[in-house]
Amino acid sequence: MQLSTRQARIFQLAILLGTGLPVSAPKIINQLACSEPTLTRALKALRETYSAEIRYSKATRTYQLVKSGLLEKKMIRRMNETLSASIEFKPGESVSKVYLDKEKKKAVSLSLRGSVLRKIDQLAMLAGSTRSDAVELLVDHSIAEFSATLPQRVKS
């Protein structure tokens, strides 16, 4: 099962806090590879989804799971197993990169059958690239082949 980034972050946070010991905010931010606002959102989701009571200490800048709510040891163990399985699986990792350089990429909407998308994803995975890169390579190759079949214009 492939977890979303948000789900994985919440699971990691639950595992970190699941011991009941105080965990420093910088350590959590480093472990989750996120910003403080993202940590705040993840804590809110953990509190709301699992009815967990998490306290913050300003003096030590630490978070501590005070009341686990639905976050029992069994649940945390399942989260850990799911997270591990997701990390091992990782089919979408190589196709989930986003480029923000507007000169390099332009958003284009394509309507493709699911079977075609799966083939493109498979090619991208084999090439170690993104879906976008695979589509670009396929289009470039197809354009080159198509151009070769067109009659050549005679220069005047």
Sequence and secondary structure as in RCSB ss.txt:
>XXXX:A:sequence
MQLSTRQARIFQLAILLGTGLPVSAPKIINQLACSEPTLTRALKALRETYSAEIRYSKATRTYQLVKSGLLEKKM
IRRMNETLSASIEFKPGESVSKVYLDKEKKKAVSLSLRGSVLRKIDQLAMLAGSTRSDAVELLVDHSIAEFSATL
PQRVKS
>XXXX:A:secstr
    HHHHHHHHHHHHHTT S EEHHHHHHHHT  HHHHHHHHHHHHHHH  EEEEETTTTEEEEEE TT  HHH
HHHHHHHHHHHHHH SSGGG      TTT         HHHHHHHHHHHHHHTS HHHHHHHHHHHHHHHHHHHS
      
